[in-house]
Amino acid sequence: MSRKLILISNDDGVMAPGLHRLVETVAPLADVIAVAPALPHSGQSSAMTVNAPLRIDSHPDMAGAKVYSVTGTPVDCIKVAMHHIVPRCPDMVLAGINHGSNAGVNIIYSGTMGAVLEGAIQGIPSIGFSLLHHSMSADFSQCLPIIRSMVRTTLEEPLPQDVCLNVNFPAKVAIEGVKVVRAARSHWTEEYQEYIDPHGKPFLWLTGGLVNDEPEASDTDLYWLHRNYATVVPATPDQTVAGVIPDLASLYEN
């Protein structure tokens, strides 16, 4: 029987250390092909390139894995990989390890989770991994055994249909364990800082902080990350709120 095949992408770009650590960690478990953006594409969500060419470049192998870059977004990488690079449908799509949090509302904005949701759309078990540390020199050692175990388990027991996982790890601490929870209701505040350029013209720079709107709720990712646990949030590409359809139908249907 042939080995399983894992397709890996990210949003920090093909040179990001987190991508390299993820490839090295799962390479003993399956054949691996990495297809990542040529340049960083954080915050791109499920954006894809239209009306512009996409170019594929090959890179030196990494831990026995073939590595490619695409001049596009994380979603572009998954789509291009599926149509032009992988020799067969992958058994799993992974994204990360992201440099920075994708907890709480961040799943909406995340390019990492854009790739994961695209994998789920194509019917492939998909997981995104993020470390709550933005530095390119971040220490991933605490999260690697958990990643290896989760990937091994998912290769043996695939996720439910249309379900993918958003996994976040606390940084600079000993990880206490893993909690499967929901994403905390949260929002960003003070999102833009105004500066003046050398020509005297103002410009804005994205900044701000993530605010947990329910800090005492013990069933959320932000609650447990604050207590040094890794968190697993099940997600789905289907954003339909089915439970309100009857009430809305009574208001709007005729």
SERO-4910 file (N, C-alpha, C, O; in steps of 0.05 Angstrom, whole numbers):
BEGIN
 pado doro    nc1    nc2    nc3   cac1   cac2   cac3    cc1    cc2    cc3    oc1    oc2    oc3
  Met    A     17    -24      0      0      0      0     18     25      0     37     26     15
  Ser    A     11     45    -17     26     69    -18     23     85      7      2     84     20
  Arg    A     43    101     14     41    119     37     21    140     33     14    148     10
  Lys    A     10    150     55     -9    173     54      6    198     43     31    199     45
  Leu    A     -9    216     32      2    241     21    -10    265     36    -34    267     39
  Ile    A      8    283     45      0    307     59      9    331     42     32    333     34
  Leu    A    -10    350     38     -4    375     24     -3    397     46    -21    399     62
  Ile    A     19    412     46     23    433     66     26    460     53     39    463     33
  Ser    A     13    480     65     16    508     57     18    525     82     20    515    104
  Asn    A     19    551     78     18    571    100     11    598     89      4    601     66
  Asp    A     12    618    106      9    646     96     33    663    102     33    687     93
  Asp    A     53    653    115     77    668    121     98    667     99    119    680    100
  Gly    A     93    650     79    112    648     56    129    623     58    133    611     79
  Val    A    140    617     35    155    591     32    181    591     49    191    569     55
  Met    A    191    614     56    216    615     72    211    615    102    230    616    118
  Ala    A    186    616    111    180    618    140    189    594    155    184    571    147
  Pro    A    203    598    178    211    575    194    189    557    203    192    532    205
  Gly    A    165    568    208    142    551    217    135    531    196    128    508    203
  Leu    A    136    538    171    131    518    149    152    496    150    145    472    148
  His    A    177    503    153    198    484    154    195    464    177    198    440    174
  Arg    A    188    475    201    184    458    224    161    439    220    162    415    228
  Leu    A    139    448    207    116    431    203    123    408    183    116    385    188
  Val    A    137    415    162    145    394    143    163    373    157    158    349    153
  Glu    A    183    382    171    200    363    185    186    346    205    193    322    209
  Thr    A    165    357    218    151    342    239    134    320    227    132    298    239
  Val    A    121    325    204    102    305    194    114    288    172    102    268    164
  Ala    A    138    294    162    150    279    140    154    249    147    151    232    129
  Pro    A    159    241    172    161    212    178    134    198    176    134    173    175
  Leu    A    112    212    175     86    200    176     74    195    149     56    178    146
  Ala    A     83    209    128     71    207    102     89    221     81    109    234     88
  Asp    A     83    217     56     96    233     35     85    262     38     61    266     43
  Val    A    102    281     33     95    309     38    102    326     13    124    323      2
  Ile    A     84    343      5     89    364    -15     81    390     -3     58    393      6
  Ala    A     99    409     -3     93    436      7     90    456    -16    107    457    -34
  Val    A     68    470    -15     63    491    -36     54    516    -20     32    517    -10
  Ala    A     72    536    -19     68    559     -2     70    585    -19     82    584    -41
  Pro    A     59    607     -9     62    632    -23     91    641    -26    107    636     -8
  Ala    A     98    653    -48    125    662    -52    132    684    -33    155    687    -25
  Leu    A    112    700    -24    116    722     -5     95    719     16     74    706     12
  Pro    A     99    732     40     78    730     61     51    741     52     49    761     37
  His    A     30    727     61      3    735     54    -15    733     79    -37    723     77
  Ser    A     -5    742    102    -21    741    126    -46    759    123    -45    779    109
  Gly    A    -68    751    136    -92    767    136   -107    766    109   -124    783    104
  Gln    A   -101    746     92   -114    745     66   -139    728     66   -153    727     45
  Ser    A   -145    716     88   -170    700     91   -172    680     67   -152    666     62
  Ser    A   -194    679     54   -198    661     31   -195    675      4   -207    666    -16
  Ala    A   -180    697      4   -175    711    -21   -161    694    -42   -145    677    -35
  Met    A   -168    698    -67   -154    684    -88   -148    704   -110   -162    725   -112
  Thr    A   -129    698   -127   -120    716   -147   -138    714   -172   -143    692   -182
  Val    A   -147    737   -182   -162    738   -207   -150    759   -225   -139    779   -215
  Asn    A   -152    755   -251   -142    774   -271   -113    780   -268   -104    802   -274
  Ala    A    -97    761   -259    -68    763   -257    -56    735   -259    -68    716   -250
  Pro    A    -33    733   -271    -20    707   -274    -10    696   -247     -2    712   -229
  Leu    A     -9    670   -245      4    656   -222     28    640   -233     26    627   -253
  Arg    A     50    642   -219     74    629   -227     83    609   -206     81    615   -182
  Ile    A     92    586   -214    102    565   -196    132    563   -198    143    562   -220
  Asp    A    145    563   -175    174    558   -174    180    534   -156    167    531   -135
  Ser    A    200    518   -163    208    496   -146    231    505   -128    247    522   -136
  His    A    233    493   -105    254    499    -85    268    473    -77    257    451    -82
  Pro    A    291    474    -64    304    450    -55    286    434    -36    270    445    -21
  Asp    A    289    407    -38    273    390    -21    278    396      8    300    406     16
  Met    A    258    391     25    260    396     54    251    371     69    228    363     67
  Ala    A    270    358     83    264    334     98    251    313     79    234    298     88
  Gly    A    260    312     54    250    293     35    224    302     21    214    288      3
  Ala    A    214    325     28    189    335     16    196    353     -8    215    369     -7
  Lys    A    179    351    -29    181    370    -51    169    397    -42    149    397    -28
  Val    A    182    419    -51    174    445    -42    170    463    -66    187    465    -83
  Tyr    A    147    477    -67    141    496    -88    131    522    -76    120    522    -54
  Ser    A    134    544    -91    122    569    -84    104    578   -107    108    571   -130
  Val    A     83    593    -99     64    603   -119     61    633   -113     60    642    -90
  Thr    A     61    649   -134     59    678   -132     30    686   -127     18    701   -143
  Gly    A     19    677   -105     -9    682    -98    -14    678    -69      4    678    -53
  Thr    A    -40    675    -62    -49    673    -35    -48    643    -26    -43    626    -42
  Pro    A    -53    638      0    -55    611      9    -76    594     -5    -72    571    -12
  Val    A    -99    606    -10   -120    592    -25   -110    586    -54   -115    564    -64
  Asp    A    -97    605    -66    -85    599    -93    -67    575    -91    -67    558   -109
  Cys    A    -51    573    -70    -32    551    -67    -46    524    -66    -38    505    -79
  Ile    A    -68    522    -51    -83    497    -50    -95    491    -77    -94    468    -86
  Lys    A   -107    511    -89   -120    506   -115   -100    498   -137   -104    479   -151
  Val    A    -78    513   -138    -57    506   -158    -45    479   -152    -41    463   -171
  Ala    A    -40    473   -127    -29    447   -120    -47    424   -129    -38    404   -141
  Met    A    -73    427   -124    -92    406   -131    -94    402   -161    -98    379   -170
  His    A    -91    423   -176    -95    421   -205    -69    416   -221    -70    406   -243
  His    A    -46    424   -209    -22    423   -225      3    410   -212     23    407   -225
  Ile    A      2    404   -186     26    395   -173     23    367   -161     40    350   -167
  Val    A      4    363   -144      3    337   -129     -5    315   -149    -22    319   -167
  Pro    A      7    291   -145      2    269   -164    -25    256   -160    -35    242   -178
  Arg    A    -37    259   -136    -63    248   -130    -75    265   -108    -62    282    -97
  Cys    A   -100    260   -102   -114    275    -81   -100    270    -54    -97    247    -46
  Pro    A    -92    291    -40    -79    286    -14    -98    274      6   -122    278      5
  Asp    A    -86    260     25   -102    249     47   -107    270     68   -124    266     85
  Met    A    -91    291     68    -94    312     88    -82    338     77    -62    338     63
  Val    A    -94    360     85    -82    387     80    -75    399    108    -92    399    126
  Leu    A    -51    409    110    -42    423    134    -33    451    127    -24    455    104
  Ala    A    -36    469    145    -26    497    141    -12    506    166    -22    501    189
  Gly    A     10    521    163     25    531    186     54    522    184     64    516    162
  Ile    A     68    522    206     58    531    232     58    562    230     79    574    226
  Asn    A     35    574    235     32    603    232     47    617    254     47    609    277
  His    A     61    639    246     74    656    265     54    677    275     51    698    263
  Gly    A     40    671    297     19    689    307     -7    674    312    -11    653    301
  Ser    A    -24    687    328    -50    674    336    -70    674    313    -73    693    298
  Asn    A    -85    652    312   -109    651    296   -133    643    313   -153    632    304
  Ala    A   -132    650    339   -153    644    358   -175    665    356   -172    686    344
  Gly    A   -198    659    369   -220    678    369   -230    685    341   -232    668    324
  Val    A   -235    711    337   -245    721    312   -225    719    290   -231    723    266
  Asn    A   -200    714    297   -178    714    276   -182    694    255   -171    696    233
  Ile    A   -198    673    260   -203    653    239   -215    666    214   -211    656    192
  Ile    A   -230    688    218   -243    701    196   -222    714    177   -226    714    153
  Tyr    A   -201    724    189   -181    739    173   -157    722    164   -143    730    146
  Ser    A   -153    699    176   -129    684    173   -125    672    145   -142    658    135
  Gly    A   -102    678    133    -95    664    108    -88    635    113    -94    618     96
  Thr    A    -77    629    136    -72    601    144    -98    585    143    -99    564    131
  Met    A   -119    596    156   -144    582    157   -159    584    131   -176    567    125
  Gly    A   -152    603    114   -163    604     87   -155    579     72   -171    566     58
  Ala    A   -129    571     74   -119    547     61   -133    522     73   -140    504     58
  Val    A   -137    522     99   -149    499    112   -179    496    103   -188    474     97
  Leu    A   -193    518    103   -221    517     94   -223    509     65   -242    495     57
  Glu    A   -204    517     49   -204    509     21   -200    478     19   -213    465      2
  Gly    A   -182    468     35   -179    439     36   -205    425     44   -212    404     32
  Ala    A   -219    436     64   -245    424     72   -265    426     50   -281    407     46
  Ile    A   -266    448     35   -284    451     13   -280    429     -8   -299    419    -20
  Gln    A   -255    421    -11   -248    400    -30   -251    372    -19   -243    352    -31
  Gly    A   -262    370      6   -268    344     18   -244    330     30   -244    306     34
  Ile    A   -223    346     37   -199    334     48   -197    341     78   -201    364     85
  Pro    A   -191    322     96   -186    329    124   -164    350    126   -142    346    115
  Ser    A   -170    372    140   -151    395    139   -148    407    167   -168    409    182
  Ile    A   -123    415    174   -117    426    200    -98    449    196    -79    448    181
  Gly    A   -104    471    211    -85    494    212    -72    496    239    -86    492    260
  Phe    A    -46    501    240    -31    503    265    -19    531    268     -8    541    249
  Ser    A    -22    543    291    -12    570    296      1    571    324     -9    560    343
  Leu    A     23    586    326     37    591    351     33    621    358     37    638    341
  Leu    A     26    626    382     21    654    390     47    670    394     53    680    416
  His    A     63    671    373     89    685    374     95    693    345     98    676    327
  His    A     98    719    341    102    730    314    131    728    304    136    731    280
  Ser    A    150    724    322    178    725    314    185    702    295    176    680    298
  Met    A    202    708    275    212    688    257    232    669    271    239    648    260
  Ser    A    241    676    295    259    659    311    243    645    334    256    636    353
  Ala    A    217    643    332    201    631    352    209    602    357    217    588    339
  Asp    A    205    593    382    212    566    390    186    549    387    167    553    401
  Phe    A    187    530    368    164    512    363    166    486    378    148    469    374
  Ser    A    186    481    394    191    455    405    168    444    422    163    420    421
  Gln    A    154    461    437    132    452    454    109    441    438     95    423    447
  Cys    A    104    452    414     80    444    400     85    421    380     65    408    371
  Leu    A    109    415    374    115    395    353    105    367    361     93    353    344
  Pro    A    108    357    386     97    331    392     67    329    390     56    309    382
  Ile    A     53    351    397     24    352    395     16    351    366     -3    337    358
  Ile    A     30    366    349     24    365    320     28    337    309     10    327    294
  Arg    A     50    325    315     55    298    305     33    279    314     24    263    297
  Ser    A     25    280    339      4    262    348    -23    268    335    -37    249    328
  Met    A    -30    293    331    -55    300    319    -56    291    289    -76    280    280
  Val    A    -34    295    275    -33    287    247    -35    257    245    -49    246    228
  Arg    A    -20    242    262    -21    213    261    -50    203    266    -60    186    252
  Thr    A    -63    215    286    -90    207    293   -109    212    270   -126    196    264
  Thr    A   -107    236    258   -125    243    236   -121    227    211   -139    222    196
  Leu    A    -96    219    206    -91    201    183   -105    174    187   -113    161    168
  Glu    A   -107    166    212   -120    140    218   -150    143    221   -165    125    213
  Glu    A   -159    165    232   -188    170    237   -195    197    225   -193    217    239
  Pro    A   -202    198    199   -208    224    186   -230    240    201   -247    229    214
  Leu    A   -228    266    197   -248    284    210   -276    280    198   -278    269    175
  Pro    A   -296    288    212   -323    287    200   -325    304    175   -309    323    171
  Gln    A   -343    297    157   -346    311    132   -350    341    136   -366    349    154
  Asp    A   -336    357    121   -339    387    121   -328    399    147   -332    423    151
  Val    A   -314    385    163   -302    396    188   -272    398    185   -259    379    176
  Cys    A   -261    421    192   -232    424    193   -225    435    221   -243    441    237
  Leu    A   -199    437    227   -191    444    254   -173    468    254   -155    470    238
  Asn    A   -178    486    273   -161    509    278   -147    505    304   -160    507    326
  Val    A   -121    500    303   -106    493    327    -86    515    334    -71    524    317
  Asn    A    -87    524    359    -70    546    368    -53    536    392    -63    521    409
  Phe    A    -28    546    394    -10    538    416     -1    563    430      6    583    418
  Pro    A     -1    562    457     11    584    472     41    584    468     53    563    462
  Ala    A     54    607    471     83    609    466     98    615    492     87    626    511
  Lys    A    124    608    492    142    614    514    133    602    541    140    612    562
  Val    A    118    579    539    110    565    564    110    535    559    112    526    536
  Ala    A    109    520    580    105    491    578     75    487    573     58    496    589
  Ile    A     68    473    552     40    469    545     28    449    564     38    426    566
  Glu    A      6    456    577     -6    439    598    -22    416    587    -25    396    600
  Gly    A    -33    419    563    -50    399    551    -65    410    527    -57    431    516
  Val    A    -85    396    518   -101    404    495   -130    405    502   -141    387    516
  Lys    A   -144    426    493   -173    429    498   -187    433    471   -179    449    455
  Val    A   -209    418    466   -226    421    443   -249    440    451   -265    432    469
  Val    A   -250    463    439   -268    484    449   -280    499    425   -275    492    402
  Arg    A   -295    521    431   -305    539    410   -288    564    409   -273    570    428
  Ala    A   -290    578    387   -276    604    385   -289    625    402   -314    627    402
  Ala    A   -274    640    417   -285    661    434   -296    683    418   -285    691    397
  Arg    A   -318    695    426   -328    720    415   -308    741    422   -302    745    445
  Ser    A   -298    755    402   -276    774    406   -276    795    384   -290    792    364
  His    A   -260    816    388   -258    836    368   -231    850    371   -218    849    391
  Trp    A   -223    864    349   -199    880    350   -205    909    356   -225    920    348
  Thr    A   -188    922    372   -192    949    380   -167    966    373   -145    955    371
  Glu    A   -171    992    369   -150   1010    361   -134    998    338   -109    995    339
  Glu    A   -148    992    317   -136    976    295   -116    991    278    -99    978    265
  Tyr    A   -117   1018    277    -99   1032    259    -85   1055    273    -97   1069    289
  Gln    A    -59   1058    268    -43   1080    279    -37   1099    256    -29   1090    234
  Glu    A    -40   1125    260    -34   1144    239     -5   1154    242      4   1160    264
  Tyr    A      8   1156    219     36   1166    218     37   1187    196     19   1191    180
  Ile    A     60   1201    195     65   1220    173     90   1210    158    111   1204    169
  Asp    A     87   1209    131    110   1200    115    130   1223    111    124   1246    118
  Pro    A    153   1217     99    174   1238     95    164   1262     79    177   1284     80
  His    A    143   1259     64    132   1281     47    110   1296     62     97   1314     50
  Gly    A    106   1290     88     86   1304    103     57   1295    100     39   1307    109
  Lys    A     54   1272     86     27   1261     81     21   1240    102     38   1223    107
  Pro    A     -4   1239    113    -11   1219    133    -16   1192    120    -24   1190     97
  Phe    A    -10   1170    135    -17   1143    126    -24   1127    151    -17   1135    173
  Leu    A    -38   1105    147    -47   1088    168    -32   1061    167    -25   1051    146
  Trp    A    -26   1050    191    -13   1025    194    -29   1007    212    -37   1015    234
  Leu    A    -35    983    203    -52    964    218    -38    956    244    -15    948    244
  Thr    A    -52    958    266    -41    952    292    -64    942    310    -82    928    300
  Gly    A    -65    948    335    -87    941    352    -83    916    368    -62    903    365
  Gly    A   -103    909    384   -102    886    401   -128    871    401   -149    882    396
  Leu    A   -126    844    405   -150    827    405   -163    828    433   -149    823    453
  Val    A   -188    833    434   -203    835    460   -222    811    462   -238    806    444
  Asn    A   -220    796    484   -238    774    489   -264    785    501   -264    797    522
  Asp    A   -286    782    487   -312    793    496   -325    777    517   -345    785    529
  Glu    A   -315    753    523   -326    736    543   -304    722    559   -301    698    558
  Pro    A   -288    738    573   -264    727    586   -269    706    607   -251    690    613
  Glu    A   -293    704    618   -299    684    639   -310    659    627   -314    639    642
  Ala    A   -316    658    602   -327    634    589   -306    613    587   -286    617    573
  Ser    A   -310    590    600   -289    570    602   -290    549    580   -276    529    581
  Asp    A   -306    554    559   -308    535    537   -297    548    511   -305    540    489
  Thr    A   -278    567    514   -268    581    490   -238    578    487   -224    571    506
  Asp    A   -228    583    463   -200    581    458   -183    602    473   -162    595    484
  Leu    A   -193    627    474   -177    647    487   -175    642    517   -155    648    529
  Tyr    A   -196    631    529   -195    624    558   -172    604    563   -157    608    582
  Trp    A   -171    583    547   -151    562    553   -123    568    543   -104    560    556
  Leu    A   -121    584    522    -94    593    514    -82    610    536    -58    608    540
  His    A    -98    626    549    -88    643    571    -79    626    594    -63    635    611
  Arg    A    -88    601    596    -80    583    617    -60    562    607    -57    541    620
  Asn    A    -47    568    585    -24    552    575    -33    525    563    -17    506    564
  Tyr    A    -57    523    553    -66    499    539    -66    505    509    -71    527    500
  Ala    A    -61    484    493    -66    485    464    -96    482    460   -109    467    475
  Thr    A   -106    495    439   -135    494    434   -141    484    406   -126    489    387
  Val    A   -163    469    404   -172    458    379   -200    467    374   -218    460    390
  Val    A   -205    482    353   -232    492    347   -242    479    321   -229    484    300
  Pro    A   -263    463    321   -274    453    297   -287    475    281   -301    492    292
  Ala    A   -283    476    255   -295    496    238   -305    483    212   -300    460    207
  Thr    A   -321    499    197   -332    488    172   -334    511    152   -339    534    160
  Pro    A   -330    505    126   -334    526    106   -363    535    103   -368    558     94
  Asp    A   -382    519    111   -410    526    109   -418    545    131   -419    537    154
  Gln    A   -422    570    124   -428    591    144   -459    596    147   -467    616    159
  Thr    A   -474    577    136   -503    580    139   -512    577    168   -503    558    182
  Val    A   -529    595    178   -540    592    205   -568    579    202   -588    593    200
  Ala    A   -568    553    200   -592    538    193   -614    542    213   -638    542    205
  Gly    A   -608    546    238   -628    548    259   -647    572    256   -669    571    267
  Val    A   -639    593    242   -656    616    240   -672    617    214   -687    636    209
  Ile    A   -668    597    196   -682    597    171   -712    598    174   -725    614    160
  Pro    A   -725    582    191   -754    584    193   -764    611    202   -784    622    191
  Asp    A   -751    624    222   -759    650    231   -756    671    209   -774    688    205
  Leu    A   -734    670    194   -730    690    173   -749    685    150   -757    703    136
  Ala    A   -755    659    145   -773    653    123   -801    665    128   -814    675    110
  Ser    A   -809    665    154   -835    677    160   -835    707    156   -857    719    152
  Leu    A   -812    720    156   -810    748    152   -808    757    123   -819    777    114
  Tyr    A   -792    740    108   -784    750     81   -797    734     58   -798    745     36
  Glu    A   -806    709     63   -816    694     40   -845    704     33   -860    713     50
  Asn    A   -851    700      8   -879    707      0   -887    687    -22   -910    688    -32
***
